Amino acid sequence: MSWRRRRGGSINRSIHFGRSLLRLPTLLRFPLFATFSQLLRDRLRPVQPRGALRRDLWASAADAAAFSVMVGCGETYIPAFALAVGLGPVAVGMLASVPVLVGALVQLITPLAVARLGTNRGWCVACTTVQALSFVPFVAWAIRGHADLWELLLAASIYWSAGMAGGPAWNTWIGTLVPERMRTAFFAHRNRLGQFSVFVGFVAGGIALQVGEAHGMTLLTFATIFAVAGICRLVSTLMLASCREMQPPERSAVNGAAPIVDRVRKAIGTIATTPSGRLVAYTCALSFSAHVSASYFTPYMLRELGFSYHAFMLVIATQFLAKAIALPWLGRLGSRIGSLGLLHLGGLSVVPLTSLWLVSANVWFLVGVQFVAGFCWAAYELALALLFFDAVPHRDRTAVVTAYNLCTAVATVAGAATGGFLLEALGEDHTAYLALFVISSLLRCATIPLLRRVRVLTAHS
């Protein structure tokens, strides 16, 4: 009898399992099971050795998280630190723009350096190490309690030079590491993790500064958050070093490196004479118009409106959080409407954003504005990243991204300089800031004809 019960139980379980199989198509309609089945199909599709690829993608995600915490609690608070040591709004605008141009010029050596070293990974790791160490003088000046503008410009230039010099090599390297079929989903999720980590870093920094200010230790708190930022960048460097390099670049001899420099010059010419130049022209125009006002939001809130660090943190951090929330949805939307459609969505939606700052200076209203801005800029940034990955062949990517970074850096500095000139000419008062925000929106509106001329790119464009 016991044997029969066991046998009967086995038969019943088999029948139940068979019925479950018949219901499988219905179950797969549910999002959870559909996602699982898609992941299962992806796993069964051999692209790279499964364990090694998973480890590389995990390390890349960890790099994004650590790097973004550095941005949140370090880079984003450099303008606020400048105000804390007594510099004015125009000096803050210079600090937010001039080092970017210096970095764009320094990163022109990237193709040559990669060719000499024969490795994108090695160059990236060297650059990120220097970027981590660039926070040391910020910590020292915060402890000292004083910093001159030229000192801050020098340290910030080292920071941006190291970061931008590693960028083109990283783009080439990561493009060969992530399989093409996974690229959109992976970068959407990686960018989401990055934005959330920026949010965490920025919120932690803001809370620390608010507490430090209450205890009369504002500058010592700046020293602490800058030290944390440097440590996070070192962690990011370790994560980068742990990733494989699937397709190392060809090592060029000393006398053979000149063609790499020529390739950068050729890339600039290509940008100017091919359909991809329409995309670059549009992004440069938008960068110029955005940075007419972007560099001056920090002094507007902290000095003109008298926001506490808590209120300042709340307004700025909202945009980072909104980007993290938006990116998964935007990744799915981009799969349906294409990267060009996503670019149009983002490019049109960012036009009126700065004008909304005229409506009210209430903290919670500005939080709402920043939440909307996070969605808009996330669409634009994701579309731009996907368009360049699709448009530029692997071999030319380092040189083209280098040239593109230079063009956008020039536009950024020109925009910030224009904004600083206008702000000073208008008197640096409340009305001057509002006028600057209106001018920025009008200039963004003027970029719409350039956006309409952008076309879907191919690797041959």
C-alpha positions in Angstrom: 0.0 0.0 0.0 2.8 2.4 0.9 4.4 1.7 -2.5 1.1 2.3 -4.3 0.6 5.6 -2.5 4.1 6.7 -3.5 3.6 5.6 -7.0 0.2 7.2 -7.2 1.7 10.4 -5.8 4.4 10.4 -8.4 1.8 9.9 -11.2 -0.3 12.8 -9.8 2.7 15.0 -9.7 3.6 14.1 -13.3 0.1 14.9 -14.4 0.2 18.2 -12.5 3.6 19.0 -14.2 2.2 18.2 -17.6 -0.8 20.5 -17.1 1.6 23.2 -16.0 3.5 22.8 -19.2 0.3 23.3 -21.1 -0.4 26.5 -19.2 3.2 27.8 -19.9 2.3 30.0 -22.8 -0.3 31.7 -20.6 2.1 32.2 -17.7 4.6 33.7 -20.0 2.2 36.6 -20.7 2.9 37.8 -17.1 5.7 40.4 -17.0 7.7 38.4 -14.4 7.7 35.2 -16.4 8.2 37.0 -19.7 11.3 38.7 -18.3 12.6 35.4 -16.9 12.1 33.7 -20.2 13.9 36.5 -22.1 16.8 36.3 -19.6 16.8 32.5 -20.1 17.0 32.9 -23.9 19.8 35.5 -23.5 21.8 33.1 -21.3 21.4 30.2 -23.8 22.7 32.4 -26.6 26.5 32.1 -26.5 28.2 35.5 -27.0 31.0 35.4 -24.4 32.1 32.9 -21.8 29.2 33.3 -19.3 31.1 33.6 -16.1 33.7 36.0 -17.5 31.2 38.2 -19.2 29.0 38.4 -16.1 32.1 39.3 -14.0 33.0 42.1 -16.5 29.5 43.6 -16.5 29.3 43.5 -12.8 32.7 45.2 -12.5 31.6 47.8 -15.0 28.4 48.5 -13.0 30.4 48.8 -9.8 32.7 51.2 -11.5 29.7 53.3 -12.5 28.4 53.3 -9.0 31.7 54.3 -7.4 32.5 56.9 -10.0 29.0 58.4 -9.7 29.3 58.7 -5.9 32.5 60.6 -6.5 30.6 63.0 -8.9 27.8 63.4 -6.4 29.8 64.2 -3.3 32.9 65.6 -5.0 32.6 67.2 -8.4 29.2 68.6 -7.9 30.2 70.5 -4.7 33.3 72.2 -6.2 31.3 75.3 -7.1 29.7 75.4 -3.6 33.2 75.1 -2.1 34.4 78.1 -4.2 31.5 80.2 -2.8 32.4 79.0 0.7 36.0 80.3 0.4 34.7 83.7 -0.7 34.7 83.6 -4.5 32.0 85.3 -6.5 29.5 84.0 -9.1 31.5 84.9 -12.2 34.6 83.1 -10.7 32.3 80.1 -10.0 31.3 80.1 -13.7 34.9 80.1 -14.7 35.6 77.2 -12.4 32.8 75.2 -13.9 33.9 75.8 -17.5 37.5 76.7 -18.1 38.9 73.4 -16.6 36.5 71.5 -19.0 38.2 73.2 -22.0 41.7 72.4 -20.5 40.6 68.8 -20.2 39.3 68.7 -23.7 42.7 70.0 -25.0 44.7 67.5 -22.9 42.6 64.6 -24.0 43.8 65.1 -27.5 46.9 63.1 -26.5 44.6 60.0 -25.8 44.9 58.4 -29.3 48.7 58.9 -29.2 49.0 57.5 -25.6 46.8 54.5 -26.4 48.8 53.8 -29.5 52.1 53.9 -27.6 50.8 51.8 -24.7 48.9 49.3 -26.8 46.0 49.2 -24.3 42.9 51.1 -23.7 42.5 49.6 -20.2 45.9 50.6 -19.0 45.4 54.2 -20.1 42.0 54.4 -18.5 43.3 53.1 -15.2 46.2 55.6 -15.2 43.9 58.5 -15.9 41.4 57.5 -13.2 44.2 57.2 -10.7 45.3 60.7 -11.4 41.7 61.9 -11.2 41.4 60.3 -7.7 44.6 62.0 -6.5 43.4 65.4 -7.8 41.1 65.7 -4.7 44.1 65.8 -2.4 44.7 69.6 -2.9 41.0 70.3 -2.4 41.1 68.5 1.0 44.3 70.5 1.9 42.7 73.8 1.0 39.5 73.0 2.9 41.6 72.2 6.0 43.6 75.4 5.4 40.4 77.4 5.1 41.4 79.4 2.0 41.9 78.9 -1.7 42.7 81.3 -4.5 40.9 81.1 -7.8 44.1 80.1 -9.7 44.6 77.2 -7.3 41.1 75.9 -7.8 41.4 76.3 -11.5 44.6 74.3 -11.5 43.3 71.4 -9.4 40.0 71.4 -11.3 41.9 71.3 -14.6 43.8 68.3 -13.5 40.6 66.6 -12.4 38.9 67.2 -15.8 42.0 66.5 -17.8 42.4 63.1 -16.2 38.7 62.3 -16.6 38.3 63.4 -20.2 41.6 61.9 -21.3 40.4 58.4 -20.2 36.9 58.9 -21.7 37.6 58.2 -25.4 39.7 55.1 -24.5 36.9 53.9 -22.2 34.3 54.3 -24.9 36.3 52.2 -27.3 37.1 49.6 -24.7 33.6 49.2 -23.3 32.2 49.1 -26.8 34.1 45.9 -27.5 33.3 44.4 -24.0 29.5 44.6 -24.1 27.8 42.5 -26.8 25.8 44.5 -29.2 22.5 42.8 -28.5 22.9 43.7 -24.8 24.1 47.2 -25.3 20.9 49.2 -25.0 19.6 47.4 -22.0 23.0 47.3 -20.2 23.8 51.0 -20.7 20.2 52.0 -19.7 20.6 50.0 -16.4 24.2 51.1 -15.9 23.2 54.8 -16.4 20.3 54.3 -14.0 22.7 52.9 -11.4 25.0 55.8 -12.0 22.3 58.4 -11.6 21.1 56.8 -8.4 24.6 56.7 -7.1 25.1 60.4 -7.9 21.9 61.1 -6.0 23.2 59.1 -3.0 26.5 60.9 -3.0 25.0 64.3 -3.5 22.4 63.8 -0.7 25.0 62.4 1.7 27.2 65.4 0.9 24.4 67.9 1.4 23.4 66.4 4.7 27.0 66.4 5.9 27.4 70.1 4.9 24.2 71.0 6.7 25.3 69.4 9.9 28.8 70.8 9.5 27.4 74.3 9.0 25.3 74.0 12.1 28.5 73.1 14.1 30.6 75.8 12.5 32.7 73.2 10.6 31.7 73.9 7.0 35.1 73.8 5.4 36.2 70.7 7.4 33.1 69.0 6.1 34.1 69.9 2.6 37.5 68.3 3.3 35.7 65.1 4.4 33.4 64.8 1.4 36.3 65.5 -1.0 38.3 62.8 0.7 35.4 60.4 0.3 35.2 61.3 -3.4 38.8 60.5 -4.0 38.5 57.1 -2.2 35.4 56.3 -4.4 37.4 57.1 -7.5 40.1 54.7 -6.3 37.5 52.0 -5.9 36.2 52.7 -9.4 39.8 52.4 -10.7 40.1 48.9 -9.1 36.8 47.9 -10.8 38.1 49.1 -14.1 41.4 47.2 -13.7 39.5 44.0 -13.0 37.7 44.0 -16.5 39.1 42.2 -19.5 40.2 43.9 -22.7 38.7 41.9 -25.5 40.3 43.8 -28.5 43.5 45.6 -27.5 44.4 48.4 -30.0 47.4 47.9 -32.2 50.6 49.1 -30.6 52.2 51.8 -32.7 55.9 52.4 -32.8 57.3 55.9 -31.8 57.6 56.9 -35.4 54.3 55.3 -36.3 52.2 57.2 -33.8 51.8 60.3 -36.0 49.0 58.7 -38.1 47.0 58.5 -34.9 47.2 62.2 -34.4 46.4 62.7 -38.0 43.3 60.5 -37.4 42.1 63.0 -34.8 42.5 65.8 -37.3 40.7 63.7 -39.9 37.9 63.0 -37.4 37.4 66.7 -36.9 37.2 67.0 -40.7 34.8 64.1 -40.9 32.6 65.7 -38.3 32.5 68.9 -40.4 31.8 67.3 -43.8 29.6 64.2 -43.2 26.0 63.7 -42.0 27.3 63.0 -38.5 28.3 66.6 -38.4 24.7 67.5 -38.1 24.5 65.7 -34.8 27.7 67.2 -33.5 26.6 70.7 -34.6 23.3 70.3 -32.8 24.9 69.0 -29.6 27.4 71.8 -29.6 24.7 74.4 -30.1 22.6 72.9 -27.3 25.7 72.7 -25.0 26.4 76.4 -25.6 22.8 77.5 -24.9 22.5 75.3 -21.8 25.7 76.5 -20.2 24.8 80.1 -20.6 22.8 79.5 -17.4 23.9 76.0 -16.1 27.0 77.3 -14.4 25.1 79.9 -12.4 22.3 77.9 -10.7 24.6 77.2 -7.7 25.4 80.9 -6.9 21.7 81.8 -7.6 20.5 79.3 -5.0 23.2 79.6 -2.4 23.9 83.3 -2.6 21.0 85.1 -4.3 18.1 83.1 -2.8 20.0 82.2 0.4 19.2 78.5 0.3 20.6 76.3 3.1 22.8 73.4 2.0 19.8 71.2 2.8 17.5 73.0 0.4 20.2 73.3 -2.2 20.8 69.5 -2.0 17.1 68.8 -2.2 16.7 70.8 -5.5 19.8 69.5 -7.3 19.5 65.9 -6.1 16.0 65.6 -7.4 17.2 65.7 -11.0 19.6 62.8 -10.4 16.8 60.8 -8.8 14.5 61.6 -11.7 17.1 60.4 -14.2 17.5 57.1 -12.3 13.7 56.6 -12.4 13.4 57.5 -16.0 16.2 55.5 -17.6 14.6 52.0 -17.6 11.4 53.4 -19.1 13.4 55.5 -21.6 15.4 52.4 -22.6 12.2 50.6 -23.5 10.8 53.6 -25.3 14.0 54.0 -27.2 13.7 50.4 -28.4 10.3 51.3 -29.9 10.8 54.8 -31.3 14.6 54.5 -32.0 17.5 56.6 -30.8 16.6 59.5 -33.2 13.0 59.7 -31.8 14.4 59.7 -28.3 16.8 62.5 -29.3 13.9 64.6 -30.6 11.9 63.9 -27.4 14.8 65.0 -25.2 15.9 67.9 -27.3 12.5 69.5 -27.5 11.6 69.0 -23.9 14.7 70.7 -22.5 14.0 74.0 -24.3 11.6 75.7 -21.8 13.2 74.2 -18.6 15.2 77.3 -17.4 12.2 79.6 -18.0 10.3 77.7 -15.4 12.7 79.1 -12.7 11.0 82.5 -13.3 7.6 81.2 -12.0 8.6 80.8 -8.3 11.6 80.6 -6.0 9.8 78.2 -3.7 12.0 75.1 -2.9 9.2 72.6 -3.5 8.3 74.2 -6.9 11.9 74.0 -8.0 12.0 70.4 -6.8 9.2 69.7 -9.3 11.0 71.6 -12.0 14.1 69.5 -11.4 12.1 66.3 -11.5 10.8 67.1 -14.9 14.3 68.2 -16.0 15.7 64.9 -15.0 13.4 63.0 -17.3 14.1 65.4 -20.2 17.9 65.4 -19.9 17.9 61.6 -19.4 16.2 61.1 -22.7 18.7 63.4 -24.4 21.8 61.9 -22.9 20.7 58.2 -23.5 19.8 59.0 -27.1 23.2 60.7 -27.7 25.1 57.8 -26.2 23.3 55.3 -28.4 23.6 57.4 -31.6 27.4 57.6 -31.2 27.8 53.9 -30.4 25.8 53.1 -33.6 27.4 55.7 -35.7 31.2 55.4 -35.2 33.1 52.3 -36.1 35.2 50.6 -33.4 38.5 51.5 -35.0 37.7 55.3 -35.3 35.8 55.6 -32.0 38.7 56.9 -29.8 39.7 59.6 -32.3 36.1 60.7 -33.1 35.1 60.8 -29.5 38.2 62.8 -28.7 37.4 65.4 -31.4 33.7 65.5 -30.4 34.7 66.2 -26.7 36.9 69.1 -27.9 34.0 70.6 -29.9 31.5 70.3 -27.0 34.1 71.7 -24.5 34.6 74.8 -26.6 30.9 75.2 -26.8 30.5 74.7 -23.0 33.2 77.3 -22.2 31.8 79.8 -24.7 28.3 79.4 -23.2 29.6 79.8 -19.6 31.7 82.9 -20.6 28.7 84.4 -22.4 26.6 83.8 -19.3 29.2 85.3 -17.0 29.5 88.4 -19.2 25.8 88.9 -19.3 25.4 88.3 -15.6 28.1 90.9 -14.8 26.7 93.4 -17.3 23.2 93.1 -15.9 24.4 93.7 -12.3 24.5 90.2 -10.7 21.2 90.8 -9.0 18.0 88.7 -8.9 16.7 90.3 -12.1 20.0 89.5 -13.9 19.8 85.8 -13.0 16.2 85.6 -14.3 17.2 87.3 -17.5 20.0 84.8 -17.9 17.5 81.9 -17.6 15.2 83.4 -20.3 18.1 84.0 -22.7 19.2 80.3 -22.2 15.7 79.1 -23.1 15.6 81.3 -26.2 18.9 80.0 -27.3 17.8 76.4 -26.8 14.7 77.2 -28.9 17.1 78.4 -31.7 18.7 74.9 -31.8 15.4 73.3 -33.0 16.2 73.7 -36.8 19.5 72.0 -36.2 17.7 69.1 -34.4 15.4 68.7 -37.4 18.4 68.2 -39.7 19.8 65.3 -37.7 19.3 62.0 -39.4 19.8 58.4 -38.4 23.4 57.5 -38.6 25.2 54.4 -39.9 28.7 53.3 -39.4 29.4 54.6 -42.9 28.1 58.1 -42.3 
